[in-house]
Amino acid sequence: MSLYQSDLHLQFPPGFVWGVATSAFQIEGAALEDGKGESIWDRFCRVPGAIADASNGDVACDHYHRLDSDLDMIAGLGVDLYRFSVSWPRVQPLGSGEWSEAGLAFYDRLVDGLLARGLAPHLTLNHWDLPQALQDKGGWAARDTMHRFVDYALGIQRRLGDRLAAITTHNEPWVVAMLGHDTGNFAPGIKDRGIALQVAHHLMVSHGMVLKALRAEGAKAKLGIVLNLAPAEPATDSEADIARARLDDAKGRRWYTDPLFKGRYPQEAWDDFGADVPAIQPGDMELISQPLDYLGVNYYTRHVASAGEPYDASKRGLPTTDMGWEIYPRGLTDLLLTLHRDYDLPATYITENGGAFPDPVVDGTVHDADRTDYLRTHIAAVAAAMKAGVPMAGYMVWSLMDNFEWASGYAKRFGIVHVDYATQQRTLKDSARWLQGLTAAVRQHRLGNKGA
């Protein structure tokens, strides 16, 4: 294995799968082509000051026009699966009613192209790009959007479901709710805590509605949800910081995991939210807690809770990524062990993990040792959790390639493949070469086990 010679693969069973991940809005481009409808992110990008570099997703990585070569690139990494999302307004421009044959045909080609290359398709229904037409009717704050989401999910199931390995309902509902509707940093740019919590509730109820509907249709794919989670740790051993960490954990991680696995919201968070708590209809909590085939966990850093001065890793001289996030692989082990302790977990995937680092191309290569080290240490953290009994099923790198990083625009690069946005040239970084080495070793290990 090039870079970081390692027997890391030996710590994972033969059935453990490896993948790379993207989302539609961040890579596809073709925002105004083939009848695609406007999404809330198309609209949000036009708000002055909303995006750090005043960019948008109109072209992004031009994946829509470079599908075949991008699929070849994924296959060349030696991974088992590709996690991607469907752009809802590309396949159903208004979020209800008429479907776009051109949009559906694109995803037909994508799924068939993956299967032809021996890659398992892991599809996400909602990676944030809600049709603007539905936002105009209230968006996720309106209960009707839940029903439109079910109709959309059933449409995708009927078109693609026979070829999918996994279907994820929502990617990171906390982000949609809190960054989109509380702080307003993300689309649709609303700043209202009460609306944000109602949105979070509707996202979770719609998740359960979709699982129930897809199972009634006889869905073959595994069904689950993806949450962005972090362990909440006190900044000091003071009683105030410990209490803050407990509350932050209840308002963050457990606000989503308790309803999924216990059918209720954490009481301490409910009490703290006060008048902002969501309206709950009879049967909502039973829907949210539908059995999961899998749980997807996105992890980037830990959350450090402080009752006083906010915790700042960079000011403490600790290693951080280009996003300013502390590099803390042990937090991933801690998080997985906490989830395993608190709940009866289904098969669990790391569905996103990676770091943004400044990545110049020098003489046709990108030496991103920091990213390679980030991936290696976090994969080792997953191995440590598995050794302690956590039922891990796979690991996916975020991201396949540099892309539109939401409110940060194109300045922050998470990809293991460099993208020159002026030419759309793709260049495998050293981290991609390292992943190729790891997956090659995995394949050899699997073959050895079969021959044993």
N, C-alpha and C positions, 0 to 999 in steps of 0.2 A: 504494500500500500504506500502510495506516495504521500509524503507529509505525515507526521505523527504515526509512525509504524505502530500498529496496535492489534491486539486480539479482541477488540471491543465486541465484535460480532459474536464471539463465543459465549457471551453473556445473555444471548437471546435465543429462545427456542426456534426451531425451524418454521413454525407457523406464524411467527411475528413478521409483520409486513412493513415495508418502507415506501415512502412516497414524497411527492412535492405538491405544493398547494398554490392556488391563485384565486382571484375572484374576477367576475365578468367586467365590472366597471373599471377595475384597475388596469386591465390589459387589453380588452377587446378593441376599443376605439369604434370606428364606424357608427358614431353616435346618431347620425342623421341618415343612415342608409337602410334600404330594403324595408321601409315602413316602420322602423323602430320608433316607439313612442318615447316621450320625454320622461326621465326619471327625476326623483327629488335631488339627486346629485348633479344631473345636468343643470337643473335650475339653480342649485346652491352655488355651483362654480361661477355663476354669473353675478353673484352678490359681491360688490366691491369689498375687498379686504378679507373675504371668507377663506381664500386659499393663499398660502404664504407667498407663492411665486406667481400668483394671478393666473395659474394654468387651469386646464380642464381635462376631461377625459375624452374629448372628441376623437383623438388619434391614439393616445396612450401608447401601447406597444404594438398597435396595428395587428393584433392577434387574429382578428376577424378575417384579414386577408392573407395571413401567414400561417394558417392553421396546420397544414400538412408538415411544413418544415419545423414548426414548433413541436408538433407531436413526435417527429423524428428525434428532436433534441431531447425530449423527455425520455423516450425509449433508450437513448444513448447513455442516460445516467444509470441505467440498470435497476431502476426502482420497480416496485410491484404495482403501484397505483398512482392515480392522478386525482387530486381533489380540486374541483372547479365549481363555479356557480353558474346558474342560468340567469340571464338578465330578464326579469319579468316583463318589462316594457318592450323587449325585443320580440318576445313570443306572443304577448297579449298587450298591444300598445296602450290601451286605456285601463288595463287591470281588470277588465270584465268584458264580456261580449266577444267580439270578433278576435280570432287568432291570426297571427301572421305566419303563413306557410314558409316564407323565406327565413324567418327567425327559427322556426322549428327545424327546418332543413339544415341549418347551420349546426344545431346541436345533434341532429342525426349523424352528420358527418363527423362531429367531434367524438361521439360515443363509439361509432363504428370504427373510426380511426384508432382509438385507444385499444379496442378489442383486437383489431388486426395486428397491433404491435404487442399484444400480450399484457396489456395494462388494464387493471380493474378501474372502472369509472365510479368515483365517489362524488355524487352530485349534491350541491347545496341549493335549496330553493330560494332562500332569502339571504343574500349577502349585501343588504342595505339599500339596493337601488329600487325602492318602491316606485311604481308608476306615479307620475305627478298628478294624473287625473284622479287617482284615489286620494292623494294628499289634499287635493282641492275639495274633497268631500269629507275631510276630517282625518284622513290617514289612519295610523295605528291607534289614535285616540278614539276612533269610532268603531263600535262593535261590528258594523257591517263589513269592515275590512277583513275581519277574521273569516267571514263566510266567502269573501272573494278570494282569500288565500287558499281556502280549501278547494274551491273550483279550479284555481290555477294549479294546485298540487295534483289534482285528479287528471287535469289535462296533460301535465308532464308525465304522470304515471302511465296514461294510456298510450302516449307517443313513444316514450323511452324506457318505461319501467321494466320491460322484459329483458333489457340488456344492462341494467345497473347493478352494481355490487352493493351500493349504499345510498340512501337518501337522507340528507340532513335537512331539517325544517328551517331552523334559524341559525345564523352565525352571530354569536355574541349579542344576545338581546340587551345586555347591560349597556353596550355602546349605543345601540339604536335609541334606547330609552333615555339614558342620562346625558350622553354627549349630544344627541340629537334634539332632546326636548327639555333638558335641565340647564346645562351650561350653554347650549346652542352653538357649540364649536363645530358640530357636524350637521349635515342635512337632517331635517328641514330647517334647522336654525331657530328652534323655539326655546324660550327660557322660562319654564314654569314647572316647578317640582311636582305639583299635583298632576299635571298632564303627563309628565315623565313617568310617574309611577302607574298611572292608568295605562299608558302605552306598554310598560313592562308587563303588566298583568295580561293585556290583550295578546301580546306576543306569546306569552306562555300558554294561554288558553288555546290560541290558534294552533300552537304546536301539538297539543293533545288532540284537537279536532282533526288535524291532518293525519296523525298516526291512526286514529280510529277509522277515518275514511279510507286511507290507503289499505289498511288491513282488511276492511270490508270488501275491497276490490281484489283481494288476493295478492297484494304486492309481494314480489319475490325478493326485493332488495331488503337489506337490513335497514332499520329505521332508527334515527336518533336525533340528537341536538348537539350543538357545539357552544360551549360557554368559555368566556375569558375569565380565568380564575387566578388568584394569587393567595399565598398564605399571608395572613395579617399578623405581624409581629410588633410588639411594643418597642419603641425606640430606646427605652431604658427599663429598669426593673421597678420603676415607681408605680404606685397603685393607680395613679391617674393614667399613665400610658398603657398599663395592662387593661384597664377598663375601656379605654378608647379602642384598643386593638380588638377586644371582644365585640364592641358595638360595631366597629367598622366591618368586621367579619360577617356579622349578622345582616348589615345593610348592603353588603356587597356580595360575597360568595353565597352565603346561605339564603339570601332573598330569592335566589334562583334554584339552588340545589335542594333546599328543604321542601318547596312545593313539588318538585319533581319526584323526590324519593319518600317524602313523609306526608304529602298532601296538605301542607299548611305553611303559612309564612312564619318566620321566627318572631315570637312575641315581643322581644326587646326592640327589634327593628320597627315593628308595627307601632309600638308605643312611642318610639322616638320620632317617627315620621308624622305623628299627630294628625292634623286635619288633612294632610296630603295623601293619606292612604287611599288606595283605589277602591272603587265600587266593585263588589263581587256579587255575581248572580248565582243563584242555586245551581249546583252541578259544575261550577267552574273548576273547583279544586280537584274534583274527581277526574275531569278532563286533563288537567295539567299533569296529573300523576299516572297517566297511562304507562304501562311497562315499556322500558327502553330496550332495544336490541344492543345499543351501544351509547356511550357518552364520549363526546369529543371535548378535549381540554386544550385550550390555547394558553400558553404560558410564555411570558417574556421577562418578568421580574417579580420580586416580592413587593408587598405593601408594608411599609413601616409606619406604624401609627404613633403619633405624638400629640399629647394634650397641650404642648407649648409650641415652640418654633417648629415649623414643618421640616420633616426629615429631608435632607438634600445630600445624596450620595457623593456627588461631584465635589461639594464643598468639604466633604470629609476625606477627599483624596482617594475615594474608592473607584474601581473601574466602571465605566459606563459606556453605553453605545452612543451612536450619533443622535439618538432620540433623547439622550440624557437619562436613560433608564439604567439602573444598577445591574451589572452582570452578576447574577447570584444563582448558579445552578443548583446549590443545595436546596433552594426554595422550591424547586420542582419536586424533589424527593419528599420534602416536608408536606407540600400540598397533596401529593398523591397518597401519602400515608394518612393524612387527615381525612381525605375523602373516603378512604378504605375503612377507617375507624368509624366514621359517622354514618355510613350508608352501606347497603348491600349493592355494590356496584355491578353493573353489567360489564361486558367487554369494554375496555377503555382505550381510546386512542389519544396520543398527542397529535392534534390536528393542525396546530401551528406552533412553531418554535423557531426563532432565528433572531438575528441582530442587524441593525442598520449601521453601516460603517462607510466612511468616505472611500470610494474605490476608483482611483484613477487607472486608466489603461496605460501601461508603460511597455513600449515595444511589443504591442499586441497581446500582452498578458496582464492579468490582474492578480497581484499577490495580496490576498486578504487573509493573512494569518490570524487576525483577531476573530474573524467570522468562523474560520475553521476550528479554532480553539473553542469558540462559543458552542458550536454544534457538538464537538467531541465531548466537552464536559457536561453538556445537558443530556446527551444520549447516555452517558455514564450515570447521570442522575436518575434516568428512567430505569436503567439496569438495577440500580440500588433499590428502587422502590419495588421492582419485580422480585428481587431476592427476599424482600420483606413480606411478600405475599400479595401485592397489588396485581389484579388481573389485567395486565397491559396487552393490547392486541397489535399495536403498531405505532409508528412515529412518522410524522410528515414535516418536512422543512418548509418554513415560510421565509423566502418565497422562491418559486422557480426562477423568476427573473425580476430585475428592477422594474418598478411600475409606478403608477399614480398613487402616492401614499396619502390619499384623502386630503385633509386640511394642510398637510405639509407639502403638497404638490409633488414635484419630481426631484426635490433636493435630497430626500432621504432614500437610500438604496438598501433594500433588504435582500436582493436577489443573489443567488449563487451563480447566476448568469448576468453579465453586464449588458445593458442596453444603451446604445448610442442613439438618443432620441432623434437626432438630426438625420441619421441614415438608417435607423432600425437594425443596425448591425448587432448581432448577438455574439458575446465572447464569454466562453466558460471561464469562471474565476477558479483560483486554486481550490476554493471550497467545493466547487462542483467536481473537480478532479479527485478531491479527497473522498467525496460521496461515492464516486464511481469505484474507487478502490474498496470502500466499505461494502458496497453492494456486490462487487465481484467476489469478495471474501465470503459474504453471506451465501452466494450461490454455490461456491465450492463446498462450504460447510453443509448445505442442504444435500448436495450430491453425495457427500461422504456419509451422511446419515442414512440416505436411501440405500447405499451399498453395504451398510453395516449389517 
